[in-house]
């Protein structure tokens, strides 16, 4: 399993911190020039390009496609509607897939170099509260769709789908429940047969649970930075805190991480805590990779 750290571009040590986890980067803040240019000129990194939903500033379909070409993204997330109906989310996905085909066809006709866009598409299933059947049906549809190479599972979606069964709003527990059901039914094996890859969007406070996601190819996290920035250290696979990432996470100003200290004696450097959180995350990701090798007989 590959992990990536989502660091705000306003942080002074942005580039160094971004490299703490060497996995696939999930670029959400597409409107920020510094953030965008960093990925544009670091082609050695695999890039998952999101649509800016975290900033509540959605990019148009054509704008996102142009940006994907500019950044040479390996994976492009189809714009999704968090909390929207299954039907609307799927309808938007179909529209985006058609827009992309038209965009690439026109690029081939004009021979402007865009025709070789090889980014895989990622579909993120969404549903309203309690619509379990709708969630499974749209997931099955995505696995059958030849235009979709990746399935993205966000914590809001699984909370909405399975809350009435798990009776908890803890998003990561709901996602663990989903992962268990996924392995119990035929959908996971079907996805493997069709060579679909999985990305779990956003790692919350329960780091230890990710070791059970052996079939997941990659995950991203902002919590390792945000919690660490506030002096919260992961212990025994958990972040014991109720801190939520603010809406201006990508744009607010941050203190210098090296000079800022935490604790009554001012002993702990904030950057050290962030690094330790990443190491703790990586430890459980390595366990997931080891479990995958055991299950698949060493073939990944």
SETI-98614 format. One line per field, with one value per residue: residue number from 0; residue in one letter; y, z, x of N, C-alpha, C in turn. Coordinates in pm, whole numbers, always signed. Layout:
i (NUM,...);
aa (A,...);
n_yy (Y,...);
n_zz (Z,...);
n_xx (X,...);
ca_yy (Y,...);
ca_zz (Z,...);
ca_xx (X,...);
c_yy (Y,...);
c_zz (Z,...);
c_xx (X,...);
! end
This chain:
i (0,1,2,3,4,5,6,7,8,9,10,11,12,13,14,15,16,17,18,19,20,21,22,23,24,25,26,27,28,29,30,31,32,33,34,35,36,37,38,39,40,41,42,43,44,45,46,47,48,49,50,51,52,53,54,55,56,57,58,59,60,61,62,63,64,65,66,67,68,69,70,71,72,73,74,75,76,77,78,79,80,81,82,83,84,85,86,87,88,89,90,91,92,93,94,95,96,97,98,99,100,101,102,103,104,105,106,107,108,109,110,111,112,113,114,115,116,117,118,119,120,121,122,123,124,125,126,127,128,129,130,131,132,133,134,135,136,137,138,139,140,141,142,143,144,145,146,147,148,149,150,151,152,153,154,155,156,157,158,159,160,161,162,163,164,165,166,167,168,169,170,171,172,173,174,175,176,177,178,179,180,181,182,183,184,185,186,187,188,189,190,191,192,193,194,195,196,197,198,199,200,201,202,203,204,205,206,207,208,209,210,211,212,213,214,215,216,217,218,219,220,221,222,223,224,225,226,227,228,229,230,231,232,233,234,235,236,237,238,239,240,241,242,243,244,245,246,247,248,249,250,251,252,253,254,255,256,257,258,259,260,261,262,263,264,265,266,267,268,269,270,271,272,273,274,275,276,277,278,279,280,281,282,283,284,285,286,287,288,289,290,291,292,293,294,295,296,297,298,299);
aa (X,X,X,X,X,X,X,X,X,X,X,X,X,X,X,X,X,X,X,X,X,X,X,X,X,X,X,X,X,X,X,X,X,X,X,X,X,X,X,X,X,X,X,X,X,X,X,X,X,X,X,X,X,X,X,X,X,X,X,X,X,X,X,X,X,X,X,X,X,X,X,X,X,X,X,X,X,X,X,X,X,X,X,X,X,X,X,X,X,X,X,X,X,X,X,X,X,X,X,X,X,X,X,X,X,X,X,X,X,X,X,X,X,X,X,X,X,X,X,X,X,X,X,X,X,X,X,X,X,X,X,X,X,X,X,X,X,X,X,X,X,X,X,X,X,X,X,X,X,X,X,X,X,X,X,X,X,X,X,X,X,X,X,X,X,X,X,X,X,X,X,X,X,X,X,X,X,X,X,X,X,X,X,X,X,X,X,X,X,X,X,X,X,X,X,X,X,X,X,X,X,X,X,X,X,X,X,X,X,X,X,X,X,X,X,X,X,X,X,X,X,X,X,X,X,X,X,X,X,X,X,X,X,X,X,X,X,X,X,X,X,X,X,X,X,X,X,X,X,X,X,X,X,X,X,X,X,X,X,X,X,X,X,X,X,X,X,X,X,X,X,X,X,X,X,X,X,X,X,X,X,X,X,X,X,X,X,X,X,X,X,X,X,X,X,X,X,X,X,X);
n_yy (-120,+220,+540,+884,+1219,+1494,+1810,+2150,+2414,+2653,+2610,+2649,+2447,+2287,+2125,+1946,+1812,+1697,+1492,+1304,+1078,+840,+775,+774,+1091,+1278,+1527,+1789,+2063,+2230,+2490,+2644,+2808,+2762,+2505,+2359,+2401,+2276,+2003,+1993,+2019,+1804,+1532,+1278,+1190,+993,+1091,+1156,+1322,+1531,+1704,+1944,+1954,+1972,+2235,+2342,+2441,+2361,+2246,+2298,+2038,+2040,+2214,+2062,+1845,+1968,+2050,+1803,+1711,+1904,+1856,+1599,+1379,+1063,+938,+1032,+1181,+1132,+1388,+1397,+1383,+1455,+1304,+1319,+1184,+842,+815,+1075,+1115,+910,+982,+1224,+1121,+967,+1172,+1310,+1118,+1101,+1366,+1368,+1186,+1325,+1550,+1441,+1337,+1571,+1682,+1503,+1550,+1811,+1776,+1864,+1755,+1666,+1432,+1204,+1159,+961,+909,+716,+669,+748,+641,+759,+623,+747,+813,+867,+895,+579,+441,+164,-41,+108,+209,-30,-112,+96,+76,-175,-119,+56,-113,-278,-102,-24,+208,+296,+274,+284,+259,+478,+513,+703,+834,+963,+859,+580,+602,+718,+510,+279,+343,+294,+30,-14,+167,+384,+696,+704,+732,+575,+327,+253,+229,+15,-183,-189,-280,-539,-657,-632,-816,-1043,-1081,-1118,-901,-793,-994,-989,-733,-767,-951,-790,-620,-382,-104,+13,+304,+450,+730,+973,+933,+879,+909,+656,+491,+228,+64,+51,-157,-371,-331,-480,-515,-267,-21,+236,+518,+841,+1114,+1387,+1424,+1335,+1546,+1775,+1707,+1660,+1914,+2047,+1942,+1681,+1351,+1035,+741,+404,+336,+522,+849,+1043,+1256,+1518,+1692,+1856,+1888,+2216,+2423,+2604,+2479,+2446,+2704,+2873,+3054,+2921,+2848,+2849,+2531,+2416,+2592,+2616,+2490,+2218,+2114,+2134,+2190,+2279,+2104,+1942,+1949,+2060,+1969,+1728,+1575,+1550,+1400,+1165,+1081,+1014,+800,+617,+572,+456,+219,+63,+52,-99,-342,-405,-445,-667,-856,-872,-994,-1243,-1335,-1331,-1496,-1391,-1258,-953);
n_zz (+0,-85,+53,+86,+180,+243,+219,+314,+80,+183,+390,+511,+495,+290,+58,+165,+361,+208,+94,+294,+296,+50,-146,-381,-484,-391,-539,-445,-411,-654,-743,-633,-714,-640,-531,-750,-939,-816,-847,-1118,-1198,-1088,-1205,-1127,-933,-877,-963,-835,-943,-806,-786,-651,-452,-178,-124,-183,-437,-724,-1021,-1369,-1599,-1844,-1771,-1574,-1722,-1894,-1703,-1609,-1829,-1840,-1600,-1632,-1510,-1348,-1253,-1267,-1090,-1118,-1100,-807,-609,-294,-59,-233,-445,-558,-824,-936,-892,-1044,-1293,-1334,-1352,-1586,-1769,-1745,-1839,-2106,-2185,-2160,-2360,-2589,-2563,-2595,-2851,-3006,-2953,-3082,-3344,-3384,-3333,-3111,-2918,-2692,-2721,-2626,-2364,-2090,-1847,-1592,-1499,-1197,-1009,-763,-555,-432,-199,-59,+289,+432,+196,+112,-82,-317,-307,-330,-582,-754,-722,-830,-1091,-1162,-1153,-1365,-1572,-1842,-1883,-1642,-1418,-1156,-822,-590,-245,-21,+314,+395,+225,+289,+551,+515,+378,+545,+806,+937,+1000,+1137,+1339,+1418,+1380,+1324,+1077,+981,+1102,+978,+721,+751,+805,+558,+402,+501,+429,+154,+95,+164,-13,-372,-503,-463,-568,-826,-902,-892,-1096,-1312,-1300,-1147,-949,-609,-418,-108,+15,+225,+545,+866,+1219,+1319,+1276,+1293,+1174,+902,+838,+780,+529,+298,+23,-85,-288,-252,-22,+112,+329,+538,+801,+943,+915,+1003,+1264,+1383,+1357,+1546,+1769,+1830,+1880,+1725,+1889,+1965,+1728,+1699,+1683,+1941,+1955,+1894,+1692,+1397,+1049,+930,+711,+571,+541,+336,+276,+492,+714,+847,+1138,+1165,+1144,+1260,+1456,+1616,+1918,+2130,+2427,+2785,+2854,+2621,+2456,+2232,+1888,+1638,+1376,+1412,+1538,+1335,+1152,+1302,+1318,+1052,+1025,+1195,+1059,+825,+925,+971,+716,+592,+716,+599,+336,+370,+453,+220,+46,+166,+131,-147,-227,-266,-504,-635);
n_xx (+85,+53,+119,+24,+101,-96,-20,-60,+1,+84,+252,+579,+773,+682,+763,+954,+804,+604,+740,+764,+604,+609,+425,+147,+42,-237,-383,-565,-609,-643,-660,-462,-170,+101,+90,+0,+206,+421,+367,+356,+619,+746,+772,+845,+684,+395,+70,-245,-515,-748,-1069,-1087,-1281,-1254,-1209,-1445,-1473,-1538,-1389,-1453,-1554,-1406,-1202,-1077,-988,-804,-619,-534,-393,-194,-54,+18,-115,-144,-369,-707,-957,-1297,-1534,-1729,-2033,-2062,-2264,-2473,-2738,-2733,-2805,-2768,-2494,-2385,-2481,-2344,-2089,-2100,-2142,-1901,-1717,-1797,-1749,-1473,-1395,-1479,-1319,-1061,-1086,-1114,-867,-701,-774,-686,-426,-272,-118,-249,-378,-258,-320,-303,-418,-566,-909,-1077,-1349,-1571,-1794,-2103,-2371,-2701,-2799,-2836,-2883,-2803,-2829,-2824,-2565,-2407,-2494,-2413,-2142,-2095,-2164,-1956,-1735,-1790,-1762,-1568,-1424,-1338,-1075,-996,-1126,-1250,-1283,-1448,-1470,-1702,-1895,-1916,-1997,-2249,-2373,-2365,-2426,-2673,-2654,-2413,-2441,-2287,-2119,-1857,-1636,-1422,-1460,-1696,-1596,-1423,-1610,-1737,-1519,-1490,-1736,-1710,-1510,-1642,-1850,-1901,-1796,-1536,-1367,-1457,-1379,-1104,-1065,-1124,-917,-926,-821,-779,-837,-833,-976,-850,-726,-832,-846,-794,-538,-452,-638,-592,-425,-579,-674,-583,-616,-615,-469,-365,-361,-449,-357,-442,-460,-233,-58,-212,-304,-57,+56,-90,+16,-56,+17,+48,-40,-4,-133,-337,-487,-552,-780,-1016,-993,-1081,-1022,-991,-1195,-1043,-802,-607,-532,-480,-251,+56,+253,+614,+743,+967,+1063,+843,+722,+611,+441,+488,+748,+845,+976,+924,+952,+735,+752,+888,+693,+503,+651,+684,+418,+375,+554,+434,+196,+299,+395,+167,+65,+262,+213,-31,+52,+218,+28,-120,+61,+75,-188,-219,-21,+234,+215,+155);
ca_yy (+0,+346,+648,+1018,+1322,+1613,+1923,+2280,+2482,+2771,+2567,+2681,+2323,+2209,+2025,+1843,+1734,+1620,+1374,+1213,+954,+835,+715,+851,+1215,+1313,+1672,+1839,+2208,+2258,+2632,+2711,+2805,+2700,+2362,+2303,+2404,+2177,+1874,+2005,+2007,+1687,+1420,+1150,+1150,+954,+1195,+1141,+1457,+1545,+1815,+2063,+1953,+2007,+2380,+2378,+2518,+2259,+2285,+2245,+1915,+2072,+2270,+1952,+1766,+2045,+2045,+1668,+1706,+1992,+1796,+1460,+1296,+919,+903,+1149,+1151,+1182,+1471,+1327,+1466,+1399,+1306,+1324,+1056,+750,+843,+1199,+1096,+825,+1061,+1317,+1041,+934,+1296,+1340,+1021,+1143,+1491,+1334,+1125,+1433,+1633,+1371,+1328,+1702,+1699,+1423,+1617,+1931,+1730,+1957,+1682,+1620,+1305,+1092,+1157,+821,+901,+628,+738,+695,+670,+758,+603,+826,+782,+933,+817,+456,+379,+59,-108,+200,+214,-152,-117,+189,+19,-283,-53,+110,-225,-328,+3,-38,+338,+325,+186,+293,+285,+556,+500,+810,+799,+1014,+769,+456,+642,+733,+382,+170,+395,+231,-105,-6,+254,+477,+794,+692,+702,+468,+201,+221,+185,-120,-270,-202,-364,-677,-703,-639,-942,-1155,-1104,-1145,-777,-778,-1088,-939,-618,-819,-1010,-682,-542,-252,-69,+79,+413,+496,+873,+1031,+848,+952,+898,+515,+444,+83,-9,+39,-282,-468,-298,-543,-507,-126,+14,+361,+604,+972,+1167,+1523,+1419,+1320,+1681,+1867,+1670,+1685,+2058,+2087,+1876,+1551,+1244,+904,+643,+274,+333,+613,+989,+1069,+1397,+1544,+1801,+1838,+1974,+2334,+2442,+2680,+2400,+2466,+2845,+2949,+3070,+2828,+2883,+2772,+2403,+2382,+2678,+2598,+2381,+2166,+2056,+2233,+2226,+2322,+2006,+1873,+2025,+2018,+1889,+1594,+1504,+1516,+1289,+1045,+1037,+948,+671,+529,+535,+366,+89,-15,+29,-212,-462,-435,-500,-802,-941,-892,-1094,-1372,-1375,-1351,-1586,-1317,-1192,-830);
ca_zz (+0,-91,+129,+49,+278,+180,+296,+259,+12,+259,+490,+465,+466,+208,-26,+249,+427,+105,+66,+408,+250,-90,-231,-484,-430,-427,-551,-437,-415,-790,-772,-577,-816,-586,-518,-885,-1005,-754,-909,-1261,-1222,-1017,-1276,-1070,-842,-931,-924,-842,-953,-761,-852,-568,-373,-40,-112,-229,-560,-825,-1152,-1475,-1659,-1941,-1697,-1506,-1825,-1936,-1594,-1608,-1934,-1801,-1490,-1668,-1401,-1373,-1220,-1266,-1015,-1176,-1001,-736,-530,-159,-1,-338,-476,-644,-963,-979,-893,-1159,-1413,-1351,-1393,-1727,-1844,-1744,-1927,-2243,-2209,-2178,-2492,-2687,-2545,-2654,-2996,-3063,-2941,-3190,-3472,-3396,-3315,-3021,-2819,-2580,-2753,-2561,-2223,-2051,-1708,-1556,-1431,-1067,-974,-619,-533,-327,-180,+53,+412,+438,+64,+99,-212,-420,-299,-389,-725,-831,-717,-928,-1223,-1187,-1178,-1499,-1671,-1895,-1881,-1505,-1377,-1011,-737,-472,-136,+76,+443,+402,+150,+362,+667,+469,+333,+643,+940,+999,+1044,+1235,+1447,+1459,+1279,+1302,+934,+953,+1140,+869,+604,+783,+786,+412,+352,+538,+341,+18,+83,+188,-133,-496,-570,-462,-663,-959,-928,-917,-1228,-1411,-1275,-1088,-834,-503,-342,+3,+30,+358,+662,+984,+1343,+1352,+1188,+1303,+1092,+762,+814,+732,+391,+222,-120,-123,-350,-200,+63,+136,+462,+583,+947,+997,+925,+1080,+1404,+1430,+1367,+1671,+1879,+1859,+1837,+1714,+1987,+1951,+1608,+1705,+1718,+2041,+1941,+1819,+1599,+1260,+955,+898,+569,+509,+565,+231,+249,+613,+743,+947,+1205,+1126,+1213,+1336,+1573,+1703,+2013,+2196,+2558,+2889,+2853,+2487,+2410,+2108,+1765,+1569,+1259,+1459,+1566,+1205,+1098,+1379,+1275,+922,+1049,+1254,+948,+734,+991,+949,+572,+565,+760,+496,+222,+408,+450,+80,-9,+220,+71,-291,-254,-311,-634,-619);
ca_xx (+0,+126,+58,+67,+71,-154,+34,-100,+112,+124,+351,+714,+846,+589,+826,+1017,+699,+534,+821,+771,+542,+654,+324,+78,-9,-373,-381,-701,-615,-598,-663,-346,-64,+221,+61,-10,+336,+507,+341,+384,+763,+801,+711,+880,+578,+266,-24,-390,-569,-885,-1136,-1097,-1403,-1225,-1216,-1579,-1455,-1526,-1339,-1537,-1502,-1303,-1090,-1008,-921,-686,-524,-479,-293,-84,+22,+48,-166,-159,-507,-794,-1079,-1421,-1603,-1836,-2123,-2066,-2398,-2575,-2801,-2658,-2839,-2704,-2350,-2353,-2509,-2232,-1974,-2119,-2121,-1757,-1652,-1829,-1676,-1331,-1379,-1491,-1200,-947,-1109,-1081,-722,-639,-802,-602,-289,-204,-41,-330,-443,-192,-356,-317,-462,-677,-1019,-1120,-1488,-1597,-1937,-2166,-2513,-2768,-2801,-2913,-2905,-2703,-2843,-2777,-2419,-2352,-2527,-2328,-2007,-2094,-2165,-1822,-1644,-1822,-1736,-1432,-1357,-1297,-966,-979,-1242,-1213,-1379,-1433,-1528,-1839,-1984,-1943,-2077,-2387,-2429,-2372,-2452,-2790,-2618,-2305,-2488,-2182,-2080,-1715,-1625,-1328,-1523,-1788,-1519,-1376,-1726,-1750,-1410,-1519,-1845,-1657,-1437,-1734,-1931,-1827,-1757,-1391,-1308,-1493,-1292,-969,-1067,-1125,-795,-953,-739,-854,-777,-916,-950,-841,-707,-877,-769,-767,-432,-433,-735,-552,-354,-677,-709,-475,-642,-612,-341,-310,-442,-390,-388,-412,-463,-98,-2,-295,-300,+79,+73,-153,+84,-115,+105,-17,+7,-69,-216,-451,-472,-655,-813,-1138,-964,-1127,-951,-1074,-1226,-935,-681,-508,-503,-445,-108,+105,+377,+731,+728,+1088,+1075,+728,+742,+491,+468,+511,+889,+884,+1076,+892,+938,+614,+787,+921,+568,+445,+730,+652,+285,+390,+619,+334,+108,+370,+408,+45,+56,+352,+143,-130,+125,+261,-92,-155,+153,+34,-315,-204,+91,+351,+192,+77);
c_yy (+125,+454,+782,+1118,+1448,+1735,+2055,+2351,+2606,+2738,+2588,+2557,+2231,+2095,+1912,+1753,+1646,+1490,+1276,+1077,+949,+779,+809,+977,+1243,+1465,+1725,+1990,+2261,+2407,+2706,+2695,+2735,+2549,+2295,+2295,+2303,+2042,+1877,+1980,+1896,+1562,+1284,+1099,+1103,+1050,+1151,+1281,+1458,+1672,+1936,+2066,+1995,+2158,+2433,+2467,+2419,+2317,+2226,+2119,+1943,+2130,+2162,+1867,+1837,+2041,+1908,+1653,+1788,+1926,+1653,+1364,+1150,+872,+1032,+1112,+1213,+1265,+1398,+1425,+1405,+1415,+1312,+1187,+972,+786,+967,+1184,+1014,+901,+1160,+1243,+1007,+1056,+1329,+1246,+1059,+1272,+1462,+1273,+1231,+1523,+1571,+1357,+1459,+1727,+1621,+1491,+1738,+1900,+1826,+1887,+1629,+1480,+1187,+1087,+1014,+804,+802,+710,+668,+739,+658,+742,+687,+782,+865,+841,+695,+385,+273,-7,-21,+208,+92,-158,-24,+143,-92,-227,-4,-1,-280,-229,-1,+93,+371,+224,+180,+315,+360,+546,+609,+777,+850,+916,+643,+485,+654,+599,+286,+214,+324,+90,-99,+77,+341,+573,+792,+644,+584,+332,+157,+172,+45,-221,-296,-296,-511,-734,-721,-770,-1063,-1185,-1119,-1019,-761,-870,-1044,-821,-664,-881,-904,-584,-399,-229,+13,+189,+453,+640,+914,+925,+930,+931,+755,+455,+291,+4,-32,-90,-390,-444,-353,-528,-365,-89,+141,+433,+738,+1024,+1314,+1523,+1409,+1455,+1766,+1835,+1696,+1833,+2112,+2009,+1740,+1442,+1112,+808,+515,+271,+425,+756,+1023,+1217,+1410,+1661,+1766,+1934,+2093,+2349,+2519,+2610,+2431,+2610,+2925,+2960,+2974,+2879,+2799,+2644,+2367,+2464,+2660,+2474,+2341,+2103,+2164,+2280,+2272,+2229,+1958,+1969,+1971,+1932,+1746,+1511,+1461,+1397,+1158,+991,+963,+811,+570,+481,+431,+227,+2,-41,-89,-344,-504,-498,-642,-900,-970,-998,-1233,-1424,-1409,-1436,-1517,-1247,-1072,-767);
c_zz (+0,-17,+78,+153,+206,+266,+233,+195,+85,+369,+434,+420,+376,+132,+56,+313,+328,+75,+182,+376,+99,-186,-333,-421,-481,-424,-553,-460,-550,-823,-721,-671,-765,-578,-655,-951,-945,-822,-1059,-1290,-1139,-1079,-1218,-975,-921,-878,-944,-837,-914,-823,-763,-476,-228,-18,-156,-353,-673,-958,-1257,-1533,-1755,-1872,-1628,-1605,-1875,-1829,-1585,-1712,-1898,-1697,-1519,-1555,-1442,-1348,-1209,-1199,-1085,-1070,-940,-650,-392,-101,-104,-364,-565,-790,-1014,-989,-1015,-1289,-1440,-1400,-1541,-1814,-1854,-1839,-2073,-2279,-2234,-2316,-2602,-2683,-2614,-2805,-3065,-3059,-3051,-3325,-3492,-3376,-3226,-2908,-2702,-2601,-2679,-2411,-2179,-1907,-1693,-1486,-1301,-1041,-823,-597,-416,-314,-67,+174,+399,+306,+38,-38,-325,-423,-365,-539,-807,-829,-819,-1070,-1259,-1221,-1318,-1609,-1714,-1893,-1744,-1462,-1226,-942,-615,-366,-33,+202,+458,+337,+229,+491,+629,+437,+449,+786,+1010,+1048,+1155,+1358,+1505,+1344,+1254,+1158,+906,+996,+1033,+746,+627,+764,+636,+357,+384,+449,+198,-5,+95,+64,-256,-560,-573,-563,-806,-997,-960,-1055,-1337,-1389,-1229,-969,-736,-439,-234,+32,+176,+468,+785,+1104,+1374,+1255,+1181,+1212,+949,+734,+761,+585,+294,+71,-173,-174,-291,-112,+78,+273,+476,+736,+1007,+1010,+1023,+1230,+1462,+1448,+1498,+1791,+1916,+1797,+1830,+1815,+1974,+1837,+1610,+1733,+1815,+2040,+1866,+1722,+1459,+1169,+917,+748,+497,+528,+464,+219,+371,+630,+855,+1009,+1149,+1211,+1298,+1465,+1668,+1790,+2077,+2329,+2657,+2893,+2717,+2420,+2269,+1991,+1688,+1447,+1299,+1483,+1436,+1144,+1171,+1343,+1142,+937,+1106,+1147,+858,+793,+966,+800,+531,+607,+657,+374,+249,+404,+307,+15,+40,+152,-77,-326,-309,-442,-610,-754);
c_xx (+88,+47,+109,+18,+24,-117,-14,+19,+161,+225,+491,+790,+766,+656,+888,+913,+624,+609,+830,+708,+558,+551,+264,+19,-150,-385,-524,-708,-567,-595,-540,-226,+62,+205,+64,+127,+433,+490,+370,+531,+828,+739,+745,+772,+455,+161,-169,-448,-717,-944,-1158,-1216,-1376,-1230,-1352,-1571,-1431,-1478,-1432,-1474,-1387,-1180,-1008,-931,-796,-578,-457,-370,-170,+7,+64,+8,-175,-302,-588,-925,-1199,-1494,-1723,-1915,-2137,-2206,-2509,-2636,-2711,-2680,-2768,-2553,-2307,-2375,-2396,-2108,-1981,-2094,-1973,-1683,-1675,-1752,-1527,-1307,-1386,-1368,-1079,-963,-1073,-931,-651,-656,-711,-454,-210,-131,-120,-386,-381,-218,-386,-365,-577,-784,-1052,-1264,-1506,-1748,-1987,-2312,-2569,-2767,-2892,-2933,-2797,-2709,-2793,-2626,-2357,-2376,-2437,-2182,-1993,-2091,-2025,-1723,-1666,-1783,-1589,-1354,-1299,-1191,-948,-1113,-1193,-1321,-1353,-1512,-1670,-1937,-2018,-2020,-2224,-2451,-2457,-2403,-2568,-2763,-2513,-2343,-2377,-2154,-1931,-1692,-1533,-1380,-1622,-1713,-1461,-1489,-1749,-1644,-1435,-1629,-1796,-1584,-1530,-1818,-1841,-1768,-1605,-1325,-1338,-1404,-1150,-960,-1060,-1010,-822,-861,-823,-772,-876,-879,-957,-832,-744,-786,-726,-665,-427,-527,-686,-474,-448,-716,-604,-491,-634,-473,-280,-412,-373,-435,-354,-401,-323,-30,-83,-292,-160,+107,+15,-99,+29,-29,+27,+46,-75,-170,-336,-406,-585,-687,-945,-1119,-1011,-1051,-1039,-1094,-1115,-800,-571,-460,-459,-294,-68,+234,+492,+736,+849,+1097,+956,+746,+611,+531,+505,+657,+938,+981,+1050,+874,+817,+646,+823,+796,+501,+519,+699,+514,+293,+455,+520,+236,+174,+383,+286,+22,+145,+288,+38,-64,+171,+144,-133,-66,+114,-92,-299,-82,+213,+333,+102,+52);
! end
